[in-house]
Amino acid sequence: MDEELTLFLILHTFAALCFLLYILISLYGSKSKVIPPSSRALIVIAHPDDEVMFFGPTIANLTRDHEMNVHLLVLSRGNFRGEGNLRKMELYKAAEALSISKDNITLLNYTKLQDNPKARWSEELVADIIYQYVESQDIGVILSFDRFGVSGHKNHSSIYNALLLLTSEERSQSFRSNNTRILVLNSVNILRKYSGIFDLPMSYALSPISFIASPKDWINIQKAMMCYGSQYVWFRKIYMIFSRYILINTYDILK
């Protein structure tokens, strides 16, 4: 009985600390000093709905606290099941819910960059696309997936490989020497992935860069996902409730 009571008290104390930390971070801000103020941010994703399911807290913080001009580069229409045209329209509605201007959205439909969870995209092609966008739009920071791509989707990890290529000796010195930051979203194990707010202490302690969604942000992210009627099936509804990525984004610095 004493052991059960002790465990009960420990769990409730931990839960209370998580909520207290969440409130404090919501009030005093996330850890994102590495991002240049007032610069243009480019979020590079593979498919429509990635911006909501994985980068919602980031977008909320950048558009609100940093007053940044957020751009969205979507490398495919997500046409794996023939819903590309529908997802295109859903993307614009979701982006509006996240306060991203339609003028700042670039949605591609290249033959060589089609939605396929088992297909690796050409890192050279993706790197060229990102490079041209960064140069033409004077982008100050790029945010995208790490090598695991959060969900293990090969299209996601292909973007990371392209970013890695951009920073390599093989690419032009002009990109490697400019001031554009590259941040990659941390992938975590499945237990942490679905721990929601209870992953907050570890995430905040371990990562040099973090974005936390406020309660209002969380509601807006939920509304944005509801714009994706074609994707809002039962298992994604569960994901939207329990996933840490709806509440917490943490990054490593690639460049």
C-alpha positions in Angstrom: 0.0 0.0 0.0 2.8 2.4 0.9 4.5 1.6 -2.4 1.3 2.4 -4.3 0.9 5.6 -2.5 4.5 6.6 -3.1 4.1 5.9 -6.9 0.9 7.8 -6.9 2.5 10.8 -5.3 5.5 10.7 -7.6 3.4 10.5 -10.8 1.1 13.3 -9.7 4.1 15.5 -8.7 5.7 14.9 -12.1 2.5 15.8 -13.8 2.1 18.9 -11.8 5.7 20.0 -12.6 5.1 19.3 -16.3 2.0 21.6 -16.3 3.8 24.3 -14.3 6.8 24.2 -16.7 4.4 24.5 -19.6 2.7 27.5 -18.1 6.0 29.2 -17.4 7.3 28.6 -20.9 4.1 29.8 -22.4 4.4 33.0 -20.5 8.1 33.7 -20.9 8.9 32.2 -24.3 10.6 29.3 -26.0 14.4 28.8 -26.5 15.0 30.2 -30.0 17.7 32.9 -29.6 19.7 31.3 -32.4 17.2 32.5 -34.9 18.0 36.0 -36.3 15.3 38.4 -35.4 13.1 39.7 -38.2 14.6 37.3 -40.7 12.6 35.3 -43.2 12.0 31.6 -42.2 11.6 28.8 -44.7 9.9 25.6 -43.6 10.6 22.8 -46.1 8.2 19.9 -46.0 7.4 16.9 -48.2 3.6 16.9 -48.2 0.5 19.0 -47.4 -0.3 18.5 -43.7 3.3 18.1 -42.6 3.3 21.7 -41.5 0.5 21.0 -39.1 1.4 17.5 -37.9 5.0 18.3 -37.2 5.8 22.0 -37.3 2.7 23.6 -35.7 4.4 25.0 -32.6 7.3 26.4 -34.6 5.0 28.2 -37.0 2.9 29.6 -34.2 6.0 31.0 -32.4 7.6 32.4 -35.5 4.5 34.2 -36.7 3.6 35.5 -33.3 6.6 36.2 -31.1 9.3 36.7 -33.7 7.0 38.5 -36.2 8.8 36.6 -38.9 7.9 36.3 -42.5 7.3 32.5 -42.7 7.6 30.8 -46.1 6.4 27.2 -46.8 8.1 25.1 -49.5 6.0 21.9 -50.1 7.8 19.5 -52.3 4.8 17.4 -53.4 1.1 17.5 -53.4 0.8 14.3 -51.4 -0.8 12.4 -54.3 0.0 8.9 -53.1 -3.7 8.0 -53.0 -4.8 10.3 -55.8 -5.8 13.2 -53.5 -3.2 15.7 -54.7 -5.6 18.4 -56.0 -7.8 18.2 -52.9 -4.8 18.4 -50.5 -3.6 21.4 -52.4 -6.8 23.3 -51.5 -6.7 22.0 -48.0 -3.1 23.2 -47.6 -4.1 26.8 -48.3 -6.9 26.7 -45.7 -4.7 25.1 -43.1 -1.9 27.7 -43.8 -4.4 30.5 -43.3 -5.4 29.0 -39.9 -1.7 29.1 -39.0 -1.3 32.7 -40.2 0.9 31.9 -43.2 0.2 34.0 -46.3 -0.9 32.2 -49.4 1.7 34.3 -51.3 4.4 32.6 -49.1 3.4 29.1 -50.1 5.2 27.2 -52.9 3.7 23.8 -53.7 5.6 21.7 -56.3 4.4 18.8 -58.4 7.5 17.4 -60.0 7.4 14.0 -61.6 10.6 13.0 -59.7 9.2 14.3 -56.4 6.0 12.3 -55.9 4.6 11.2 -52.6 5.8 7.7 -51.8 6.7 6.5 -48.3 9.2 4.0 -49.7 10.9 6.3 -52.3 14.0 8.3 -51.7 14.0 11.6 -53.6 17.0 12.9 -55.5 19.0 14.9 -52.9 20.6 16.8 -55.7 17.3 17.9 -57.1 15.9 18.8 -53.7 19.1 20.7 -52.8 18.9 22.7 -56.0 15.3 23.7 -55.3 16.0 24.8 -51.7 19.1 26.7 -52.8 17.2 28.6 -55.5 14.5 29.5 -53.0 16.8 30.7 -50.3 18.8 32.8 -52.7 15.7 34.4 -54.4 13.8 35.1 -51.2 16.7 36.1 -48.9 15.9 33.4 -46.4 17.6 33.7 -42.9 16.7 30.3 -41.5 15.6 27.0 -42.9 13.7 24.5 -40.7 13.0 20.9 -41.8 13.3 17.3 -40.9 16.2 15.4 -39.4 17.6 12.2 -40.9 14.8 10.1 -39.3 12.0 12.4 -40.6 9.9 12.0 -37.4 7.8 9.2 -38.9 10.5 7.4 -40.9 8.9 8.5 -44.2 11.7 8.4 -46.8 10.5 11.6 -48.5 11.1 13.4 -45.2 14.6 12.1 -44.7 15.4 12.9 -48.3 15.0 16.6 -47.4 17.5 16.2 -44.6 20.0 14.5 -47.1 19.5 17.5 -49.4 20.2 20.0 -46.6 23.3 18.0 -45.7 24.4 18.2 -49.3 24.0 21.9 -49.3 26.4 22.2 -46.4 29.0 19.9 -47.9 32.2 20.6 -49.7 30.6 19.4 -52.9 28.3 22.4 -53.1 29.1 26.0 -54.0 31.0 28.0 -51.4 28.4 30.8 -51.7 25.7 28.8 -49.7 28.2 27.3 -47.2 29.5 30.8 -46.4 26.3 32.7 -46.1 24.5 33.4 -42.9 21.5 31.2 -43.4 20.8 28.9 -40.4 19.6 25.4 -40.9 17.7 23.7 -38.1 16.4 20.1 -38.2 13.5 18.9 -36.2 14.4 16.2 -33.6 12.9 12.8 -34.0 12.2 10.9 -30.8 11.3 7.4 -29.8 7.7 6.3 -29.9 7.2 6.6 -26.1 8.3 10.2 -26.1 6.5 10.9 -29.4 3.1 10.2 -27.8 3.9 11.6 -24.3 2.5 15.0 -25.1 3.1 17.5 -22.4 4.9 14.9 -20.2 7.9 15.0 -22.7 8.3 18.7 -22.0 10.9 18.6 -19.2 13.2 16.3 -21.2 12.7 18.2 -24.5 13.3 21.6 -22.9 16.4 20.4 -21.0 18.1 18.5 -23.8 17.5 20.8 -26.8 19.2 24.1 -27.5 16.3 25.3 -29.5 12.6 24.6 -28.7 9.2 26.0 -29.5 6.3 25.4 -27.3 2.7 25.9 -28.4 0.5 28.0 -26.0 -3.0 26.8 -25.3 -4.3 29.2 -27.9 -1.7 27.9 -30.4 -2.7 24.3 -29.6 -6.3 25.1 -30.5 -5.3 26.8 -33.7 -3.1 23.8 -34.7 -6.1 21.6 -34.1 -8.3 23.8 -36.3 -5.6 23.8 -39.0 -5.6 20.0 -39.1 -9.4 19.9 -39.4 -8.9 21.7 -42.7 -7.5 18.5 -44.0 -10.7 16.6 -44.4 -9.1 14.0 -46.6 -6.5 13.2 -43.9 -8.4 13.7 -40.7 -9.1 10.0 -40.1 -9.3 8.3 -36.7 -5.7 7.5 -36.1 -4.6 11.1 -37.0 -7.2 12.4 -34.6 -5.5 10.3 -31.9 -2.1 11.6 -33.0 -3.4 15.2 -32.7 -4.3 14.6 -29.1 -1.3 12.8 -27.8 1.7 13.7 -30.1 4.4 15.9 -28.6 4.8 17.5 -32.0 1.5 19.3 -31.6 2.9 20.9 -28.4 6.7 20.8 -28.6 9.2 21.2 -31.4 12.9 20.8 -30.6 15.8 21.3 -33.1 19.4 20.6 -33.6 21.6 23.1 -35.6 22.8 21.7 -38.9 24.4 25.0 -40.0 
